[in-house]
Amino acid sequence: MDDRERHPDATRRNLYGRRHGRSLKPGQRAALGELLPGLRVPGVDWEQNPGRRPIDPGKLFGECPIWLEIGFGAGEHLVYQATRRPDVGFIGCETFVNGVAALLGKLRLSGSRNVLIHPGDVRDLFDVLPDGSISKVFILYPDPWPKKRHHRRRFVTPEFLAPLRRIMIPGARLRIATDIPDYVRQALEEVPNAGFAWRAERPSDWRCPWSDWPSTRYERKALREERRPHYLTFTKLG
């Protein structure tokens, strides 16, 4: 029985995509048991917060601005940013258990102490984060859901963008990286409709990585397979 079955008033949600991959190594399993409990975002689990009361961002990282990465993969970008910006608090959200284990290993090596993890559906975070609590968001190489009937599962849809906009401060940046042209098309249609402005001083900007961008394995795979990466930056209006 999962948390939502214990709380029948909760909205039932489908969670798409893989939760598990290859069998974890002993060290990865140990990290999940030993490190993850102390790095979870408090107040997100239904057992801790069945009433879905808003959590206090100030209790997570003090007065630091908070950046959110949705679907951090193996954690390369998240650890890079956290190491580079110790003055920022980071929340990483990922449903893929193997990716969470990989991130924990990287955090142990880096020594970064400004990262918290939600190993689950980002919509659970949306439920408890108050308005205007996030300063920057990263959505990097999300699942492309290439079949047309699955496009509604993409993150650049109103179901996700509306609550995402709510938790972002005015002027906050949203970065999206993808190597799928149709994902770019949908993002350029849906994200502005959700209350964001596309920031591009030159048409070529969307083909140039950000100055603080570390190449990830997803980007390298795209380049090997001769797919062009795109880098989109949006700003929350209002």
N, C-alpha and C positions, 0 to 999 in steps of 0.2 A: 504494500500500500504506500503510495507516494504522498508528499505533503498536501497536494491539492485534494486527494481523497480524504485526508484527515480534516480538511477545511472545505466543506461542500459549498460555502459561499464564494470561494475563489473562482475566477474565470479559468476555464480549461483552455489550454493552449497546446497546439501541436509544436513540437520541437523537431525541426528538420535537420538533416545532416548526421554525420557519424558522431557517436559518443566515444567509441573505443577503436583502436587500431591494433597493431601488433602487440604481442604480450610484453608487458613492462619488464624491464630489468630489475633485479632485486634492489639496486640503489634507487631507482625511480619509485618503486613501491614504498620504500622506506621514506623517501622525501614526501610523498603524498600523506603518509601517516604522521610524520614528525614535524614537517615544516608547514604544510598547508593549513592546519587548524589555526595556527597563529597569524596567518596572513589573509584569512578570509575577511571580506568586508562585513563588519558586524551589522546585524539587524536586517539582513536580506533574507535569510532562511525563514520559512514559514513557522517553524517551531519557535524561533527566537522572537518573531514579530508577526503573530497571526492576524493582528488587526491592521497590518500594513501601515503603521505610523511612520511618518517621515523621519529619517535619521538625521543627525546633526553632523554636517560635513566638517565643522570645526573640531569635532572629536576624532576625526580620522587622521588629519595631518596638521592640526593647529590652524594657523592662519595662511598656510600655503595655498596657492591656486591649485586646482585639481584638473588633471588631464585624464581622459578616458580612451582606452584602446579597445575596440569591439572586435573580437576574433583575432587574438594576438598570435595565432599559429604556434610556432615553437619559441616565441618570445624574443627573437633577435632585436627587433625594433624597440620593443618595450624596455628591454634592459639597456640598450644603447641610450635611449632618451633619459631613462632614470639615472644613469651614471653621469650623463652630461649635464643634467639639470637637477641637482640635489635640492634646489629651492622649490621644487614642484612636487606635489603628491600625485601618484599615478594609480589609477584603477585599471586593471586588466581583466577583461571578460572573455571567457573561452569555454565552450561546451566539450571540446575534444580532450579527453583525459590524458592522452599521450602528450598533447601540447602543453597542458598544465604541468605535467611531470618534467618536460623539457625546460620550461620556464623556471621551475624551482631549482633545477640544477644550475642554470645560468645565474640566478640570483645568489645562490650560495657562493659561486665563484667570484661574482662581482662585488659582493658585500653591500649592495644597495639596500637601504632600509626605508625607502620612500615608495614602496609598491605594495598595494593590496590587491587581492584576487577575488573575483567572483567566478567560480567554476560552474557556470550554468547559463541560463537564458538571460540575455540582457534586459528583457522586459521585466524581470524580477527587480532589477536595479531601478528601472524607470518607476516602478511602483513606490519606491521608498526614498528616492533622491528628491530633495525639494527643488522648487523652481530656482533657476539661475544659480546652480551650484557647480557647473562644469565650465572650464575656461577654454578647453580645446578637445577635439574628438578626432580619433584616427579610425578609419575603416580601410584596411589595407589588403588588397587582393582577396576580397570576400568570395564566397562560393558563387560562381557565375550563374548557376541554375540555367543552363543554355536552352532547355526546351521552353517553347513559348508558354505552355500551360503552367510552367513552374515560375514564370517571371514574378508572380505575386509573392514568391518567397524571398525575393531579393530584398536587401536592406533598404534600398532607395524607393520605398513605397510609403504611402501615408500612414500605414499601421505602425511603422517604426519611426518615421521622420517626425510625426507630430509630437510624441512624447520626448523624442530626442531634443527637439527644439525647445520644449518646455524647460528641460533641466539645464540648458546652456545659458550663460550670461549674454546680454546684448553685446554684439560685436565679436562673440567667440568664433573661432575658426573650426571648420570641419574639413578634414583632409580625406580624400578618397583616392586610392591607387588601384588600378585595374588594367589588365591587358586584353579585356574583352570589349570590342567596339560597341556592341549593343548595350553593354552595361553603361558605357559612357553616354550613349544616347539617352538611356532611361534616366540616368543621374541628372543630365542637363535639362531634362523635362520635369522630373519630379521634385528635385531638391529646391529649385527656385519657387515652385508652386507651394512648397511647404514653409516659405518665409525666410529663404536664404538668398544671398546674392553671390553669383559666381565671380571670383576675383581673377581676372586675367588681363594684365596690362598689354600683352602681345598674344596673338593667336598661337604662337609656338609654346607659350608657357605650359600648356597642358601636356607637352611632350618632354619637358625638362624636370628632372627630379628636384625636390626641395634642397636647399643648401645644407640642411641638417639630416639628410636622408642616408641611412646606411643600406647598402644593397642587401636584400634578403634572398632566401632560397627560392621564394616564389617569383621574384623578379628575375633571378638568374635562369630559372626554368623557362620563363616566358621568352627571354632573349635567346636561349638555346633553341627553342622551338620556333624562332623567328616571328614572335608576336610582339608588337610594339606596346610598351607600358605607357599608361596615361596617368597624369598626376593632376587632380582637380582640387582646388581650394575654394571653399564657400565661407561666407560670413553670415552669421545670424543677424537678421534685421530686427529693429525694434527693441 
